Amino acid sequence: MARARSVYTCTECGGQAPKWQGQCPHCEAWNTLVETAAEAAKGAGGNRFAGLAGGGEVVALAEVEAKDFPRMPTLLQEFDRVLGGGLVEGGVVLIGGDPGIGKSTLLLQAAARLAEQAPVLYVSGEESAQQVALRARRLEVNAAKVRLLPEIELERIQAALATHRPRVAVIDSIQTLYSSALTSAPGSVAQVRECAAQLTRVAKQSGTAMIFIGHVTKEGALAGPRVLEHMVDTVLYFEGDTHTSFRLIRAFKNRFGAVNEMGVFAMTERGLREVTNPSALFLSHHRADVPGSCVMVTQEGTRPLLVELQALVDETHGGQPRRLTVGLEQNRLAMLLAVLHRHAGLALFDQDVFVNAVGGVRIVEPGADLAVTLAIVSSLRNRALPAKHVVFGEVGLAGEVRPVQRGQERLREAAKLGFTHAIVPAANRPRQRVEGIEVVAVERLSDAVDYAAR
């Protein structure tokens, strides 16, 4: 009997090599090639991936009639916000997150609400039918109209989709599926790529909205080949600390809506509950003003959020000062400390600096720079910032305060929550007065530090 030929597939990009080597020849990632069995070539009956993007003749782009995609709302407002208004016919959504974070809980709740509007098929590859039924009973959701299929073989799932023709199908999870046409084990690069491609083709041809649940690696990225993220229409990440009840869902790719949108949920005994005012989660309630605390207005997609940043500056007792951040980028903190030294005359080379974003939120935009620096100055001087003040703005290496996007919306959100003053970049000064809030516009970091010291 002829020996089965092996190929080595990259877990990052899905590229293949005839023999193992330390670096992938396609994406140049190190130690990512794993051995898989070479799959037999398909017959000359056509391309099995045909129809993924739709075929047709060459036409002028101006002649194509552009239509808005009709939405199917899940009736979970925070989930719909991240999706861009709801599911799209034929759209494929990939949602990833840590084990036990609540992905299956969220989609079972969404499937139960969607089933009131249209046929829904829930494919469970990790749990038995009894386990899913017990979870539905615990969540107290009306799952009577949800069709359930405990199966991991791709061909049987395709047959069920063709028979029942659901408008929404949930695959829990894509890493558990396997195709009998391949010899590799479930969860391998070849199986994940093939199953996702075949189900995506079914979604595009039948109009069924697909939702894949994906596993994540230790680094927090979606497991499997990176081509999986390029294949789907929407990529969502479900985040949160298992020690707290709050969960955040973010969109990192969305062909039918805005990216960087965020939805907030609270995990309860009866499942996930929507949080309609997430700013309340990220603000501490102090009885009196405390040094080192500064409230900023960040922007998550189209939603402005008020987040409290806390800084602690303490004398270094070792040889090397420590710079630690939670929820912010650590390298940016080092840069801001250098700017404070050069342009505000505040030296912290003999001080430990700790910065924390309250509530477990992760801030990636540079609009937090000004708030971080003022919180550090407040802690260093042991003097609280003025009450009812919010701050936002980017700080440049030359000491200038640069503008951020959607400044008007940030000011309105702060005024709505009772803040009376805002320290903002001069370029973000509103042309018309925002009712209920007084704007203090600054051009240099030194101006903001001097104002906070009053």
C-alpha positions as CSV (number, residue, x, y, z in Angstrom):
1,M,0.0,0.0,0.0
2,A,1.3,3.4,-0.9
3,R,2.3,5.6,2.0
4,A,0.0,8.6,2.5
5,R,1.8,11.8,1.6
6,S,2.1,14.5,4.2
7,V,2.2,18.3,3.8
8,Y,3.0,20.9,6.4
9,T,0.3,23.7,6.9
10,C,0.9,27.0,8.6
11,T,-1.5,27.7,11.5
12,E,-1.3,31.4,10.8
13,C,-1.9,31.9,7.1
14,G,-2.9,28.4,6.0
15,G,-0.1,28.1,3.5
16,Q,1.4,24.7,2.7
17,A,5.0,23.5,2.4
18,P,6.2,20.0,1.2
19,K,8.5,19.6,4.3
20,W,8.9,21.0,7.7
21,Q,10.9,24.2,8.2
22,G,11.2,26.6,11.1
23,Q,9.8,29.6,9.2
24,C,6.6,29.6,7.0
25,P,7.7,30.5,3.5
26,H,4.4,32.4,2.9
27,C,3.8,34.6,6.0
28,E,7.4,34.2,7.5
29,A,5.9,33.3,10.9
30,W,8.2,31.0,13.0
31,N,7.3,27.5,14.3
32,T,3.8,27.5,12.8
33,L,4.0,24.6,10.4
34,V,2.2,21.4,11.5
35,E,2.0,18.1,9.7
36,T,-1.3,17.3,7.9
37,A,-2.3,14.6,5.5
38,A,-2.4,15.7,1.8
39,E,-5.9,15.7,0.6
40,A,-6.8,14.0,-2.7
41,A,-7.6,16.3,-5.6
42,K,-11.2,16.7,-6.5
43,G,-12.5,15.6,-9.8
44,A,-13.0,17.8,-12.8
45,G,-16.6,18.5,-11.8
46,G,-16.0,22.2,-11.1
47,N,-14.7,24.4,-8.4
48,R,-16.0,23.4,-4.9
49,F,-15.5,27.0,-3.7
50,A,-17.6,28.4,-6.6
51,G,-20.3,30.8,-5.5
52,L,-18.5,32.2,-2.5
53,A,-18.7,35.8,-3.8
54,G,-21.1,35.2,-6.6
55,G,-20.3,34.8,-10.3
56,G,-21.3,36.9,-13.3
57,E,-20.1,38.8,-16.2
58,V,-17.8,41.9,-16.2
59,V,-19.9,45.1,-15.9
60,A,-19.2,48.7,-15.2
61,L,-19.3,49.6,-11.5
62,A,-21.6,52.6,-12.3
63,E,-24.1,50.2,-13.8
64,V,-24.4,48.1,-10.6
65,E,-27.5,49.0,-8.6
66,A,-26.5,49.5,-5.0
67,K,-29.1,48.3,-2.5
68,D,-29.2,48.4,1.3
69,F,-29.0,45.1,3.0
70,P,-32.2,44.2,4.9
71,R,-31.5,43.5,8.5
72,M,-32.9,40.8,10.8
73,P,-32.7,42.2,14.4
74,T,-31.8,39.8,17.1
75,L,-33.9,41.9,19.6
76,L,-30.7,42.1,21.8
77,Q,-29.9,45.8,21.3
78,E,-26.3,45.6,22.4
79,F,-25.7,42.6,20.0
80,D,-27.5,44.4,17.2
81,R,-25.4,47.5,17.7
82,V,-22.2,45.6,17.2
83,L,-23.6,43.8,14.1
84,G,-24.6,47.1,12.6
85,G,-28.3,46.8,13.1
86,G,-28.9,43.0,12.9
87,L,-28.0,40.0,10.9
88,V,-27.8,40.2,7.1
89,E,-29.3,37.6,4.7
90,G,-26.4,35.3,3.6
91,G,-24.0,37.0,6.0
92,V,-21.4,35.0,8.0
93,V,-20.5,36.1,11.5
94,L,-17.5,34.7,13.5
95,I,-17.6,35.3,17.2
96,G,-14.6,34.3,19.4
97,G,-13.8,34.5,23.1
98,D,-12.3,32.7,26.0
99,P,-13.8,29.4,27.3
100,G,-16.7,30.0,29.6
101,I,-17.0,33.7,28.7
102,G,-20.7,33.3,27.5
103,K,-20.6,32.8,23.7
104,S,-23.0,29.9,23.7
105,T,-25.2,31.7,26.3
106,L,-25.4,34.8,24.1
107,L,-26.2,32.9,20.9
108,L,-28.8,30.7,22.6
109,Q,-30.6,33.8,23.9
110,A,-30.4,35.4,20.4
111,A,-31.6,32.2,18.7
112,A,-34.6,32.0,21.0
113,R,-35.6,35.5,20.1
114,L,-34.9,35.1,16.4
115,A,-37.0,31.9,16.3
116,E,-40.1,34.0,17.0
117,Q,-39.5,35.8,13.7
118,A,-38.0,33.1,11.4
119,P,-36.8,29.5,11.3
120,V,-33.5,29.0,13.3
121,L,-31.2,26.0,13.4
122,Y,-28.8,25.6,16.3
123,V,-26.0,23.1,15.5
124,S,-24.2,21.9,18.7
125,G,-20.9,20.2,18.2
126,E,-19.7,20.5,21.8
127,E,-22.8,19.7,23.9
128,S,-25.5,17.1,23.7
129,A,-29.1,17.9,23.1
130,Q,-29.8,17.4,26.8
131,Q,-27.1,19.8,27.9
132,V,-28.4,22.5,25.5
133,A,-31.9,21.9,26.8
134,L,-30.8,22.2,30.4
135,R,-29.0,25.5,29.6
136,A,-32.1,26.9,27.9
137,R,-34.2,26.0,31.0
138,R,-31.7,27.7,33.3
139,L,-31.8,30.8,31.1
140,E,-35.6,30.7,31.1
141,V,-35.7,31.4,27.3
142,N,-38.6,30.3,25.1
143,A,-36.6,27.9,22.9
144,A,-39.7,25.9,21.7
145,K,-39.3,27.1,18.1
146,V,-35.5,26.6,17.9
147,R,-34.5,23.6,15.9
148,L,-31.5,21.8,17.5
149,L,-29.0,19.5,15.7
150,P,-26.2,17.9,17.8
151,E,-23.8,17.0,15.0
152,I,-20.2,17.5,14.0
153,E,-20.1,15.9,10.5
154,L,-20.2,18.7,7.8
155,E,-22.1,16.7,5.2
156,R,-25.0,15.9,7.6
157,I,-25.1,19.6,8.6
158,Q,-25.3,20.6,5.0
159,A,-28.1,18.1,4.4
160,A,-30.1,19.5,7.4
161,L,-29.6,23.0,6.1
162,A,-30.9,22.0,2.7
163,T,-33.9,20.2,4.2
164,H,-35.0,22.7,6.8
165,R,-33.9,25.9,5.1
166,P,-33.4,28.1,8.2
167,R,-33.0,31.8,7.9
168,V,-30.4,31.7,10.7
169,A,-28.0,28.9,11.6
170,V,-25.7,28.9,14.6
171,I,-22.6,26.6,14.5
172,D,-21.2,25.9,18.0
173,S,-18.3,25.6,17.3
174,I,-16.5,25.6,13.9
175,Q,-13.4,23.8,15.4
176,T,-15.5,20.7,16.3
177,L,-16.7,20.1,12.7
178,Y,-15.1,17.7,10.3
179,S,-15.6,16.7,6.7
180,S,-15.6,13.0,5.7
181,A,-13.8,14.1,2.5
182,L,-10.7,14.9,4.5
183,T,-8.6,12.5,6.5
184,S,-7.3,15.0,9.1
185,A,-8.7,15.3,12.6
186,P,-11.4,17.8,13.6
187,G,-9.9,21.1,14.6
188,S,-7.0,20.8,12.2
189,V,-6.1,23.6,9.9
190,A,-7.4,21.7,6.9
191,Q,-10.7,20.8,8.5
192,V,-11.4,24.2,9.9
193,R,-10.7,25.9,6.6
194,E,-12.7,23.4,4.5
195,C,-15.8,23.4,6.8
196,A,-15.8,27.2,7.1
197,A,-15.5,27.5,3.3
198,Q,-18.3,25.0,2.6
199,L,-20.7,26.6,5.1
200,T,-19.9,30.0,3.8
201,R,-20.8,28.9,0.3
202,V,-24.1,27.5,1.6
203,A,-24.9,30.8,3.3
204,K,-24.2,32.8,0.2
205,Q,-26.2,30.5,-2.1
206,S,-29.2,29.9,0.2
207,G,-29.4,33.3,2.0
208,T,-29.1,31.7,5.4
209,A,-27.3,33.9,8.0
210,M,-24.6,31.9,9.6
211,I,-23.0,32.5,13.0
212,F,-19.8,30.6,13.8
213,I,-18.4,30.2,17.3
214,G,-14.7,30.1,17.3
215,H,-12.1,29.1,19.9
216,V,-9.2,31.5,20.8
217,T,-5.5,30.8,21.5
218,K,-3.6,31.6,24.6
219,E,-2.7,35.0,23.0
220,G,-6.4,35.8,22.6
221,A,-6.5,35.5,18.8
222,L,-9.0,33.2,17.0
223,A,-7.6,29.7,16.6
224,G,-7.2,28.2,13.2
225,P,-5.9,29.7,10.0
226,R,-6.1,33.5,9.6
227,V,-7.8,32.9,6.3
228,L,-10.9,32.1,8.4
229,E,-11.2,35.8,9.4
230,H,-10.9,36.9,5.8
231,M,-13.5,34.4,4.7
232,V,-16.4,35.6,6.9
233,D,-18.2,39.0,6.7
234,T,-18.1,39.9,10.4
235,V,-15.6,39.1,13.2
236,L,-16.6,39.7,16.8
237,Y,-14.7,39.2,20.0
238,F,-16.4,38.5,23.3
239,E,-14.2,39.8,26.2
240,G,-14.4,40.1,29.9
241,D,-12.9,38.9,33.2
242,T,-14.5,35.7,34.5
243,H,-14.1,37.2,38.0
244,T,-16.6,40.0,37.2
245,S,-20.1,39.9,35.7
246,F,-19.5,42.3,32.9
247,R,-18.9,41.2,29.3
248,L,-17.9,43.3,26.3
249,I,-18.4,42.3,22.7
250,R,-16.5,44.2,20.0
251,A,-16.5,44.2,16.2
252,F,-13.1,44.0,14.6
253,K,-14.4,43.4,11.0
254,N,-17.8,44.2,9.6
255,R,-18.6,44.3,5.9
256,F,-22.1,45.5,6.7
257,G,-21.5,48.0,9.5
258,A,-19.0,50.0,11.5
259,V,-16.0,48.4,13.1
260,N,-14.8,49.1,16.7
261,E,-18.4,49.1,17.9
262,M,-18.9,47.7,21.4
263,G,-21.8,46.1,23.3
264,V,-22.0,45.7,27.0
265,F,-23.7,42.8,28.9
266,A,-23.9,41.7,32.5
267,M,-23.8,38.0,33.2
268,T,-26.5,36.9,35.6
269,E,-28.0,33.7,36.8
270,R,-30.5,33.9,34.0
271,G,-28.0,34.6,31.3
272,L,-26.7,37.8,29.7
273,R,-28.5,41.1,30.5
274,E,-28.0,44.2,28.3
275,V,-26.4,47.2,30.0
276,T,-28.0,50.3,28.5
277,N,-25.8,52.9,30.3
278,P,-22.3,51.4,30.3
279,S,-20.7,54.7,31.4
280,A,-22.0,53.9,34.9
281,L,-19.9,50.8,35.0
282,F,-16.6,52.6,34.3
283,L,-17.1,55.4,36.8
284,S,-16.2,55.0,40.5
285,H,-18.4,56.7,43.0
286,H,-16.1,58.5,45.5
287,R,-17.5,60.3,48.5
288,A,-15.0,63.0,48.1
289,D,-12.5,64.1,45.3
290,V,-9.4,61.9,45.4
291,P,-6.0,62.6,43.9
292,G,-5.0,60.5,40.9
293,S,-8.5,60.2,39.4
294,C,-9.5,61.7,36.1
295,V,-12.7,61.0,34.0
296,M,-12.3,60.9,30.2
297,V,-14.7,60.5,27.4
298,T,-13.6,57.7,25.0
299,Q,-15.2,56.7,21.7
300,E,-16.1,53.1,21.0
301,G,-17.4,53.1,17.4
302,T,-20.4,55.4,17.4
303,R,-20.9,55.3,21.2
304,P,-19.2,57.8,23.6
305,L,-18.2,56.3,27.0
306,L,-17.1,58.0,30.2
307,V,-14.3,56.1,31.8
308,E,-12.4,56.8,35.0
309,L,-8.6,56.6,34.8
310,Q,-6.7,56.2,38.0
311,A,-3.0,56.8,38.5
312,L,-0.8,56.1,41.5
313,V,2.7,57.7,41.7
314,D,4.9,56.5,44.5
315,E,8.6,56.8,45.4
316,T,10.7,54.0,43.9
317,H,12.2,51.8,46.6
318,G,14.2,49.7,44.2
319,G,16.8,50.5,41.6
320,Q,14.5,50.5,38.6
321,P,11.2,52.5,38.6
322,R,8.1,50.5,37.6
323,R,5.6,51.5,34.9
324,L,2.5,49.4,34.9
325,T,-0.8,49.8,33.1
326,V,-4.1,48.0,33.2
327,G,-6.4,48.7,30.2
328,L,-4.0,51.0,28.4
329,E,-0.8,50.5,26.4
330,Q,2.3,50.4,28.5
331,N,4.7,51.8,25.9
332,R,2.4,54.9,25.5
333,L,2.7,55.5,29.2
334,A,6.5,55.7,28.9
335,M,6.2,58.2,26.1
336,L,3.8,60.4,28.1
337,L,6.1,60.4,31.1
338,A,8.9,61.7,28.8
339,V,6.6,64.4,27.4
340,L,5.7,65.5,30.9
341,H,9.4,65.8,31.8
342,R,10.4,67.7,28.7
343,H,7.4,70.0,28.3
344,A,5.9,70.3,31.8
345,G,9.0,70.1,33.9
346,L,7.8,67.1,35.9
347,A,10.5,64.5,36.4
348,L,9.4,61.0,37.5
349,F,12.6,59.0,37.0
350,D,12.6,58.2,40.7
351,Q,8.8,57.4,40.9
352,D,6.8,54.2,40.3
353,V,3.8,54.9,38.1
354,F,0.7,52.7,37.9
355,V,-2.3,53.5,35.7
356,N,-5.6,51.7,35.6
357,A,-8.8,52.0,33.6
358,V,-11.7,51.4,36.0
359,G,-14.2,48.6,35.2
360,G,-11.9,46.4,33.1
361,V,-12.4,48.4,29.9
362,R,-9.5,48.4,27.4
363,I,-8.7,51.8,25.8
364,V,-6.7,51.8,22.6
365,E,-7.4,55.3,21.2
366,P,-4.8,58.1,21.8
367,G,-7.6,60.4,23.0
368,A,-6.8,59.1,26.5
369,D,-3.4,60.8,26.6
370,L,-4.4,64.0,28.2
371,A,-6.5,62.3,30.9
372,V,-3.6,59.9,31.7
373,T,-1.1,62.8,32.1
374,L,-3.5,64.8,34.3
375,A,-4.2,61.8,36.5
376,I,-0.4,61.3,36.9
377,V,0.1,65.0,37.8
378,S,-2.8,64.8,40.3
379,S,-1.3,61.8,42.1
380,L,2.3,63.2,42.0
381,R,1.1,66.5,43.7
382,N,-1.4,64.6,45.9
383,R,-4.0,67.1,44.8
384,A,-7.4,66.1,43.3
385,L,-8.5,67.5,40.0
386,P,-11.5,69.9,39.9
387,A,-14.8,68.2,40.5
388,K,-17.2,67.5,37.6
389,H,-14.5,67.8,35.0
390,V,-14.0,65.5,32.0
391,V,-10.9,65.3,29.8
392,F,-10.0,64.1,26.3
393,G,-7.2,64.8,23.9
394,E,-4.1,63.3,22.3
395,V,-0.7,64.5,23.4
396,G,2.1,64.9,20.8
397,L,5.8,64.5,21.4
398,A,6.2,68.3,21.0
399,G,3.9,68.9,23.9
400,E,0.9,70.0,21.8
401,V,-2.6,68.7,22.5
402,R,-4.0,67.3,19.3
403,P,-7.8,67.0,18.5
404,V,-9.7,63.7,18.5
405,Q,-12.7,62.6,16.4
406,R,-16.4,63.2,17.4
407,G,-15.6,65.8,20.0
408,Q,-19.1,67.3,20.0
409,E,-20.7,63.9,20.8
410,R,-18.3,63.4,23.6
411,L,-19.2,66.7,25.2
412,R,-22.9,66.0,24.9
413,E,-22.5,62.6,26.6
414,A,-20.5,64.2,29.5
415,A,-23.2,66.9,29.9
416,K,-25.9,64.3,29.9
417,L,-24.2,62.6,32.9
418,G,-23.9,65.8,34.9
419,F,-20.4,67.0,34.2
420,T,-20.0,70.8,34.1
421,H,-16.5,71.3,32.7
422,A,-14.4,69.8,30.0
423,I,-10.7,70.1,29.2
424,V,-10.4,69.6,25.5
425,P,-8.0,70.3,22.6
426,A,-8.4,73.8,21.2
427,A,-9.3,72.3,17.8
428,N,-12.2,70.5,19.4
429,R,-13.7,73.7,20.8
430,P,-17.4,73.5,19.8
431,R,-18.7,76.2,17.4
432,Q,-22.0,76.3,19.3
433,R,-22.2,76.1,23.1
434,V,-23.1,72.7,24.5
435,E,-25.9,73.1,27.0
436,G,-24.8,72.4,30.6
437,I,-21.1,72.2,30.2
438,E,-18.3,74.8,30.0
439,V,-15.4,74.0,27.7
440,V,-11.8,74.8,28.6
441,A,-9.7,74.6,25.4
442,V,-5.9,74.0,25.7
443,E,-3.2,74.0,23.0
444,R,-0.3,72.8,25.0
445,L,0.2,70.1,27.7
446,S,1.6,72.8,30.0
447,D,-1.6,74.8,29.7
448,A,-3.7,71.8,30.9
449,V,-1.3,71.1,33.8
450,D,-1.5,74.7,34.9
451,Y,-5.3,74.7,34.8
452,A,-5.5,71.5,36.8
453,A,-3.2,73.1,39.4
454,R,-5.6,76.0,40.2
